[in-house]
Amino acid sequence: MASQESNSKQSNLELSYIRLSPSPHPDGSVSSDEPIVFLHGLETCHIEFSRTTPFLSKDYEFILVDLPGHSGSKEILPLTLENAANALFHLISTKVAGGRAHIVGLSLGGFVGLEFARRYPELVLSLFCTGCAPYSGLRRWVMSQPRLLGGVGIVLGRLATDAMFWLPIGVKPLPGLREEFRKNQSMALLTAGYTAVHVVSLEDLAKIDGVRIAIVAGGKRDSVRDTREAGRVLSSKNPECKAFVVRDAVHLWDLQLPELFAQGVRAWFDGSEMPKKFEVLYSCEGIKTSYGQVILDRHI
């Protein structure tokens, strides 16, 4: 793939990004002219998707973004969902032919994708997001303590060996990514990130209109219940929205199961059947039970 890098900071909205163009097809077939913008999680950067993109590289143009406060966009502050969505608007409206794109967002990037869809639905072709359902119960209380979470994260990040660092994440080490974690990790960034995602509610999701959204839970780390509720709210505004769980997936499952992640992205954006590992949690079309029955009640 041909690549192009931008680190322009001409304005406070100029996100750093890597653009990758699809390689020519040997058979002369044409790649999709609908680009994909990738949005990473808290403390990471665009490198996070380097295991996923090879499975999509022949068919799509990619724009791999560093979100505000992270890596190449470190000087773009503050880190808020509003600022990130506005910067993404600037990027897509000025750098993407046609001014529209598919969005892939994971964790913080998923929350940014949802906020972007709420503010600028006309720029979103569709959204695939994971690990970003609004929190409830104990998870919500924990996320309401951003300085505590940030302090614990910083201590563990500094003391952990490589093996200790990657073990709780549940993925194989990715060269270069821990170095970006270290560069990005600060109390200011972590406090801002946790604060931003904690305040997102189902009421915010109910304000998203006209965008086709897949919201996914990694079954081993994310809240399946919260993801189902998010799917219920999203589909009340657009019946094409669906919620899924991938039972074997951890939170950063783009690094754990990159081929399956890419298959889900491709299927959602193409409008084709999702991989069998994507178990439907909520859909206006109904949910297939383990007995093969289809339940059509929207309020499952």
N, C-alpha and C positions, 0 to 999 in steps of 0.2 A: 504494500500500500504506500502511496505517496503521502508524505506528512508535511504539515505546516504548523509552526509554533508561533504563538503570539504572547508577548509579555508586556504589551503596551499599557502604560498607566497614564495616558493622556487625560483621563478624567477618572473620578472616583467610581465609575461604573465599568471600567474596562477590565473584565475578568481575564486572567491568564487561561489559555486553553491550548490544546493540541488538536489539530484537524488532520484526520486520516481519510484519504480518498480510496475507494475500492480499486483493486487491480482489474485490468481488462480481462474479460472472460475469453478463454481460448476458443469457445464456439461462437463468439461474436454476440452472445446475448447481452442484454442491457441490465445493469444494476439498478436498484431502486433509486429514484431521485428524491426520496424522502429521507432526510438526514436524521440521525439519532444523537441527542445530547445526553451525556452521562454525568450524573451528579453523585459524588462520593459521600461517605460518612464522616462523622466528626473525627478530627485529628489526622485523617488520611489525606489523600490527594488523588489525582487522576490515575496514578499508577495502580490503584486498587483494581481497576477493570482490565488489567493487562492479561489476565488468564481467560477472560470472557470474550474479548473482542476478536481473537483469532477465529472463533467459530462463526463470526458474522462478517468478517472483513471482506469477503468476496462480493457482498451484495449491498452494503450500506456505506455511506459516508458517516464518519464519526466526528463529534466534537466533544472532547474529553476536558471537562472544566475543573479548575481549582476554585472552590468556593471561597467567599470572602473570609479573610483571616487565615487562609491555608496556603502553604507552599508559594507558588507563583503569584497568588492573589493575597499574600499576607498583609499587604498595606491597605487593602480595601476593608475599611472598618466603618461602623461596627458590624459584627456578625449578628444579624437579625434575619428573620424570614422575610421581612419586608425589603430590606436592603438586598438580600440575595435574589429575590424575585425581580426586583427592579433592574439589577445588574444583568440577570438572565434575559430580561426583556430587551435590554440594550444590545446584548450579544446576538440574539436571534433576529431581531428586527434590522440589524445593520450588517451582520456577517453571514446570514443564511439566505441563500437564494429562495425567493418566495416568501420569506419571513415566517415560516412555520416549521415545526420539527416534532418528531417523537421524543419523549422524555423517558429516561431510565433513572430512577432515584432509589438509593439505598440508605436507610437509617436517616441521618440528617438530610441527605440528598433527597430522600423520599418526602420528608416534610417540606423541603423547599419546592419540590415538584408539585405537591398538593397546593401550596400557597400560590405558586405561579399559575396553576390551573384556575384557581379562584379569581386571581386578579386579571389574568390575560388569557382567557379560554380560547380566544380567536387565534392564538399563536401555537396552540397545542394540537397536533394531529392525534395523538393518544398518549397515555401515561401508563407506564409499568413501574410500580413502586413496591418496596418491600421493607419490613421492619419499621413501619411508620404509622401504625394505627394510634389514634389518641389514647393516652393512658387512662386507666381506671384503677380503683382500689389501691392496694399496697404499692403497685408500680408507680401510680401517680404521686403518692406521698413521697416515695424515694426520690423521684425526679424533681420534687419540689425543694430538695436540699442541694442546690447546685454547687455551693462551695464545699460541702462535705464530699460530694461525689468527685469534684475536681481535685480536692486535696488527696483523697485516696488514690485517684488515678495517677497523679503526679508521683507520689511516693512509690507506688508499684511499678510505674514506668521506669523510674530511675534505678530501682533495686533489682528488678527482675533480669535474670539471664535470658538469652534468646529462647531457650526451651520453656522457661517459666512464662515468658511473655506470650508466646503463641499457643501454649496449651489451653488456657481458659477460653481463648477465641475459638479454638476447635478447628483450625486450618493449618496446612503446611506453611512454613515460612516463605514469604515472597521477597526475594532480594530487593533491597532498596526501600521497602515500605516502612520498616521499623525506623530507619533513619529519618524518614519524613514525619513519622509519629513524634520522634524526639524533637525535631525542629519546630513542629506545630504546637507541641504541648506547652500550655501555660495556664495559670489559674484564670486569667482573663478570658481566654478562648473557651475553656471548658465551662466556666460559669455562664458565659454568653450562650453557648450551644445548648446546655441543659435547660437554661431558662427559656430559650426560644421554643424548644420542642414541648416543654412541660405545659405551656399555656394553650396548645392546640386542642380543640374540642370537637366533638361531633357536630356541634352547631356551626363550626367553621366549615366542616366538610359539606354540610347541607347548603352552603352558599355557592358551591361549585356547580355550574350549570353547563350542560352541553358538551362535556368532555368524557370520552370513553376511557375508563380507568380500571386497571387490574391492581388490586392491593393484595399483597401476599405476606403470609407469616412463615418464618422459618420455624418449623414445629418444635425444635429442640430448645429454642431460646426466646422466641417472640410469643406474645399473647395471642393465642388462637381466638379466644373469646372477643378480645378487643378488635381483632381484625374482622371477625364476622360482623360485629356491630358497625364497624366502619363501612363494610360492604353493603349492609342494609341501608345506611344513610345515603351512600353514594348512588345506589341503584334507585332510590326513591326519586332522585332528580334525573337520572339517566338509566333506563332499564338495561342498557348495554354494559354497565359496570358490573364487575364480579369480584368476589373475594375468594382467595385460595389459600391452602396450606400445603407446604412441601414438608412432609413429616420428618424426613431425615436431615433437614437443613438446619444449620446454626444461623446466627444473626448475619454474619458476613459470608453468606453462602455463595456469593459470586466468586469467592476465593476457594471455597470448599467443593462446590459442584459446578464448575464454570460451564461445562457443556450443557448441562440441564438448564442452567440459568439462561444461557444463550438461546436454547430451544424455546423456552417460555417467552423470552423477549420477541423472537422471530414470529412465533405463532400469534401472539397478541397483536403485534403490529400488522401482520399480514391478514388477520381476521380468520385464521385457520384453527383447527382443533388443537387445544392445549395438550402438552404431554401428559401421559397417564399419571405421572407423579404429582401433578397439580390437582389436588383434591378440592373440589368446589365447596366452599363454606357458605356462600350466599350468592344467589342469582335469581333474577326474576323468571328465569327459565326453569327453575327448580333444582333440586339436589338429588343426585342418584345415591341411594342408600347401599349398604353392603349387600343387600338382598336383590339389588338390581331394580328396585322400585324408584320411581321419580316422584318426589313430593313437590307440588306446585305452589304451595303456600309461600307467599313472599316473606312472611314474618317468622321464618325458621330460626 
